[in-house]
Amino acid sequence: MAINYPRRIDLARTPTPLQYLERASNLWGCGHRLWVKRDDLTGCALSGNKVRKLEFITAHAVDNRFDTLITCGGLQSNHCRATALAGAQLGLGVHLLLRGEATAVPEGNFLLDHLAGATVNCYPKRQYVEEIDSLFRHWQQHYTNLGHKALAIPTGGSDGIGAWGYIAACEELATDFQANRIERAHIVTASGSGGTQAGLTLGVALHGLPAMVWGVNVCDDEQYFLEKVAADAADWHRRYPQTPAVDIQPRVLDGHVGEGYGIAGPEVFSLIARLAALEGLVLDPVYTGKAFMGM
């Protein structure tokens, strides 16, 4: 199916390798082969799945004369860190609205946000949840009053623009499937904001991949992500009406959130340790550890 992509800015180191997990397949595969698409290798500091989305989001910003990016997430948000670094690379201002109390000494992604020159505001969890939409409007108006133009980017870059990142990634997967003689597959991804799952689900349909996409929710519940993936796909169709019409069926493997977002039980850490010893592959307890357990 011919797809007319919008412009993107090259931020990610792609294509990323598809790695076969031989020993993990023997242990957990039930006669099937297990593979991992190494999107942790899309860069160094500017790495992970968020970068694919930002290639299209930042191009949209530049092409529409936005000079500032406003986005939101948790205090240690990977998406916010990636947005801060992408903005620094492109000469765009970045303003982050973070959920949680600022630490006296910045560390991790919170430190990288500051090193990248982002403006950062932290809000208590209750205020963040109840007021995030009005906070976006407030800060956009603030930049308008200063003579700037600010683009509001949702949590995780998950909307119709960001979906292009994993629609494009499915072209890589088509090549990976052919090279490794994969004739049928299940694609399992962690779902925290739903955008990666939406892009993969659209991409599989658009590129005719012989695969089914499953999201393992790391927060909220199955119904939330069924609706969120459908909403992101609808937003994609609305923004790009010239794109082919495709029907999608979101799928969720529920039951692996544990005690909540960012909280992993001992079984997740045990799985992470066992996989690291088997394959030299390190998962994280927030996203990929829970996704692997769900798979």
C-alpha positions as CSV (number, residue, x, y, z in Angstrom):
1,M,0.0,0.0,0.0
2,A,1.5,3.4,-1.1
3,I,1.9,5.7,1.9
4,N,2.7,9.4,1.6
5,Y,4.6,10.2,4.8
6,P,4.9,13.7,6.2
7,R,8.3,15.2,6.5
8,R,10.5,13.9,9.4
9,I,13.7,15.1,10.9
10,D,16.4,12.5,11.3
11,L,16.9,12.1,15.1
12,A,17.0,8.3,15.5
13,R,19.7,5.9,14.5
14,T,17.7,3.5,12.4
15,P,17.1,0.8,11.3
16,T,17.5,-0.9,14.7
17,P,18.5,-4.6,14.8
18,L,16.0,-7.4,15.3
19,Q,17.8,-9.7,17.8
20,Y,17.0,-13.4,18.1
21,L,16.8,-14.6,21.7
22,E,17.9,-18.3,21.3
23,R,18.1,-19.3,25.0
24,A,15.1,-17.3,26.0
25,S,13.2,-19.0,23.1
26,N,14.2,-22.4,24.4
27,L,13.1,-21.6,27.9
28,W,9.9,-19.6,27.3
29,G,9.0,-19.8,23.6
30,C,6.8,-22.9,23.8
31,G,8.1,-23.9,20.4
32,H,8.2,-20.4,19.0
33,R,11.1,-18.0,18.4
34,L,11.4,-14.9,20.5
35,W,12.9,-11.7,19.0
36,V,13.4,-8.2,20.3
37,K,13.5,-5.0,18.2
38,R,16.3,-3.1,19.8
39,D,14.8,0.4,19.9
40,D,16.9,1.1,22.9
41,L,19.6,1.6,20.3
42,T,18.0,4.5,18.5
43,G,20.6,6.8,20.0
44,C,22.7,7.5,23.1
45,A,21.1,10.0,25.4
46,L,18.4,10.6,22.8
47,S,17.3,7.0,22.7
48,G,14.2,4.8,23.0
49,N,10.9,4.6,21.3
50,K,10.1,8.3,21.9
51,V,12.6,9.4,19.3
52,R,10.8,7.8,16.4
53,K,7.7,9.9,17.3
54,L,9.7,13.1,17.8
55,E,11.1,12.8,14.2
56,F,7.7,13.6,12.9
57,I,6.6,15.9,15.8
58,T,9.6,18.2,15.6
59,A,9.3,18.4,11.8
60,H,5.6,19.4,12.2
61,A,6.7,22.1,14.7
62,V,9.4,23.5,12.5
63,D,7.2,23.4,9.4
64,N,4.4,25.3,11.2
65,R,6.7,27.9,12.8
66,F,6.5,26.7,16.4
67,D,9.6,27.8,18.3
68,T,8.8,26.2,21.6
69,L,7.7,22.6,22.6
70,I,5.6,22.1,25.7
71,T,5.1,18.5,26.9
72,C,4.4,16.6,30.1
73,G,5.1,13.5,32.1
74,G,6.5,12.1,35.3
75,L,9.5,13.5,37.0
76,Q,11.7,10.8,35.3
77,S,9.8,10.8,32.0
78,N,11.8,9.3,29.1
79,H,9.6,11.2,26.7
80,C,10.3,14.6,28.4
81,R,14.1,13.9,28.5
82,A,14.0,13.0,24.8
83,T,12.0,16.1,23.9
84,A,14.4,18.3,25.9
85,L,17.4,16.9,24.0
86,A,15.7,17.0,20.6
87,G,14.8,20.6,21.2
88,A,18.4,21.4,22.1
89,Q,19.6,19.7,18.9
90,L,17.1,21.8,16.8
91,G,17.3,25.1,18.5
92,L,13.8,24.9,19.8
93,G,12.8,26.0,23.3
94,V,11.4,23.2,25.5
95,H,9.1,23.6,28.5
96,L,8.3,20.5,30.7
97,L,5.3,20.1,33.0
98,L,6.3,17.3,35.3
99,R,4.3,15.3,37.8
100,G,6.0,15.0,41.2
101,E,8.1,16.9,43.7
102,A,11.4,18.2,42.5
103,T,14.4,16.6,44.1
104,A,16.9,18.8,45.9
105,V,19.7,17.4,43.7
106,P,18.5,16.6,40.1
107,E,19.3,13.1,39.0
108,G,18.5,10.7,36.1
109,N,16.2,12.1,33.4
110,F,15.4,15.1,35.6
111,L,19.0,16.1,35.5
112,L,19.2,15.6,31.8
113,D,16.2,17.8,31.3
114,H,18.1,20.7,33.0
115,L,21.3,20.0,31.2
116,A,19.5,20.3,27.9
117,G,18.3,23.7,28.9
118,A,14.6,22.9,29.3
119,T,12.3,25.1,31.4
120,V,10.8,22.8,34.1
121,N,7.8,23.2,36.3
122,C,6.9,20.5,38.8
123,Y,3.4,19.9,40.1
124,P,2.0,17.7,42.9
125,K,0.3,14.6,41.5
126,R,-3.2,15.7,42.3
127,Q,-2.8,19.1,40.8
128,Y,-1.1,17.6,37.7
129,V,-3.9,15.1,37.1
130,E,-6.7,17.6,37.7
131,E,-5.2,20.6,35.9
132,I,-2.9,19.4,33.1
133,D,-5.1,20.6,30.3
134,S,-5.4,24.1,31.8
135,L,-1.7,24.1,32.5
136,F,-1.0,23.5,28.8
137,R,-3.3,26.4,27.9
138,H,-1.8,28.7,30.5
139,W,1.8,28.1,29.3
140,Q,0.8,28.3,25.6
141,Q,-0.8,31.7,26.2
142,H,2.3,32.7,28.2
143,Y,4.5,32.1,25.2
144,T,2.0,33.8,22.9
145,N,2.2,36.9,25.1
146,L,6.0,36.9,24.7
147,G,5.7,36.7,20.9
148,H,6.5,33.0,20.7
149,K,4.5,30.1,19.3
150,A,4.4,26.9,21.5
151,L,3.3,23.5,20.4
152,A,1.5,21.3,23.0
153,I,2.7,17.7,22.8
154,P,0.7,15.2,24.8
155,T,2.1,12.6,27.2
156,G,4.5,10.3,25.4
157,G,4.1,12.2,22.1
158,S,1.1,9.9,21.6
159,D,-1.3,11.4,19.0
160,G,-1.9,11.3,15.3
161,I,1.4,13.0,14.5
162,G,3.5,10.8,16.8
163,A,1.8,7.6,15.4
164,W,3.9,8.1,12.2
165,G,7.0,7.0,14.1
166,Y,5.8,3.4,14.5
167,I,4.0,3.3,11.2
168,A,7.4,3.9,9.7
169,A,9.0,1.4,12.0
170,C,6.8,-1.3,10.5
171,E,8.6,-0.8,7.2
172,E,11.8,-1.9,9.1
173,L,9.9,-4.8,10.5
174,A,8.7,-5.9,7.1
175,T,12.4,-6.0,6.0
176,D,13.3,-7.8,9.3
177,F,10.6,-10.4,8.7
178,Q,11.8,-11.1,5.2
179,A,15.4,-11.4,6.2
180,N,14.7,-13.8,9.0
181,R,11.9,-15.8,7.3
182,I,9.3,-14.8,9.8
183,E,6.0,-15.7,8.2
184,R,3.7,-15.0,11.1
185,A,4.2,-13.1,14.4
186,H,2.8,-11.5,17.5
187,I,4.3,-8.0,18.2
188,V,4.2,-7.2,21.9
189,T,4.8,-3.7,23.3
190,A,4.5,-2.0,26.6
191,S,1.7,0.6,26.6
192,G,2.0,3.6,28.9
193,S,0.5,6.4,26.8
194,G,-0.7,4.2,23.9
195,G,1.1,5.9,21.0
196,T,3.6,3.2,20.2
197,Q,0.8,0.6,20.2
198,A,-1.3,2.8,18.0
199,G,1.5,3.4,15.5
200,L,2.3,-0.3,15.3
201,T,-1.3,-1.3,14.9
202,L,-1.8,1.2,12.1
203,G,1.6,0.2,10.5
204,V,0.9,-3.5,10.5
205,A,-2.4,-2.8,8.7
206,L,-0.9,-0.3,6.3
207,H,2.1,-2.4,5.4
208,G,0.3,-5.7,5.3
209,L,2.5,-7.4,7.9
210,P,1.5,-10.9,8.9
211,A,1.3,-10.0,12.6
212,M,-1.0,-9.1,15.5
213,V,-0.1,-6.3,17.8
214,W,-0.6,-6.6,21.6
215,G,-0.1,-3.9,24.2
216,V,0.8,-4.8,27.8
217,N,-0.6,-2.0,29.8
218,V,1.8,-0.7,32.5
219,C,-0.9,1.6,33.9
220,D,-4.7,2.0,33.8
221,D,-6.6,-0.9,32.4
222,E,-7.5,-2.8,29.2
223,Q,-10.6,-0.7,28.4
224,Y,-8.6,2.6,28.7
225,F,-6.0,1.4,26.2
226,L,-8.6,0.0,23.8
227,E,-10.1,3.4,23.7
228,K,-6.8,5.3,23.7
229,V,-5.3,3.4,20.7
230,A,-8.6,3.8,18.8
231,A,-8.6,7.6,19.6
232,D,-5.0,8.0,18.4
233,A,-5.8,6.2,15.2
234,A,-8.8,8.4,14.7
235,D,-6.7,11.5,15.3
236,W,-4.2,10.2,12.7
237,H,-7.0,9.8,10.1
238,R,-8.4,13.2,10.9
239,R,-5.1,15.0,10.6
240,Y,-4.1,13.1,7.4
241,P,-7.4,12.5,5.5
242,Q,-5.4,11.6,2.3
243,T,-4.1,8.5,4.0
244,P,-5.5,5.0,3.2
245,A,-8.5,4.0,5.3
246,V,-7.7,1.0,7.5
247,D,-9.7,-0.8,10.1
248,I,-7.7,-1.6,13.3
249,Q,-8.5,-3.9,16.2
250,P,-6.5,-2.9,19.4
251,R,-5.5,-5.8,21.6
252,V,-4.4,-5.6,25.2
253,L,-2.7,-8.2,27.5
254,D,-4.1,-7.0,30.8
255,G,-3.1,-8.0,34.4
256,H,0.6,-7.0,34.6
257,V,0.4,-3.5,36.0
258,G,1.0,-4.8,39.5
259,E,0.6,-2.2,42.3
260,G,0.7,0.6,39.8
261,Y,2.7,2.6,37.2
262,G,6.4,2.5,38.0
263,I,6.0,-0.1,40.7
264,A,7.4,-3.5,39.9
265,G,7.0,-6.6,42.0
266,P,9.7,-9.2,42.8
267,E,8.6,-11.4,39.9
268,V,9.4,-8.6,37.4
269,F,12.8,-8.0,38.9
270,S,13.4,-11.8,38.9
271,L,12.5,-12.0,35.2
272,I,14.7,-9.1,34.4
273,A,17.7,-10.7,36.1
274,R,17.1,-14.1,34.5
275,L,16.8,-12.6,31.0
276,A,20.0,-10.5,31.5
277,A,21.9,-13.6,32.5
278,L,20.5,-15.6,29.6
279,E,20.9,-13.1,26.8
280,G,22.8,-10.1,28.1
281,L,19.6,-8.1,27.4
282,V,18.6,-5.6,30.1
283,L,15.0,-4.7,30.5
284,D,13.5,-1.9,32.7
285,P,11.0,-2.5,35.5
286,V,8.6,0.2,34.4
287,Y,7.9,-0.8,30.8
288,T,9.8,-3.6,29.0
289,G,10.0,-5.8,32.1
290,K,6.2,-5.9,32.4
291,A,5.8,-6.2,28.7
292,F,8.1,-9.3,28.6
293,M,6.2,-10.8,31.5
294,G,2.9,-10.2,29.7
295,M,4.3,-11.8,26.5
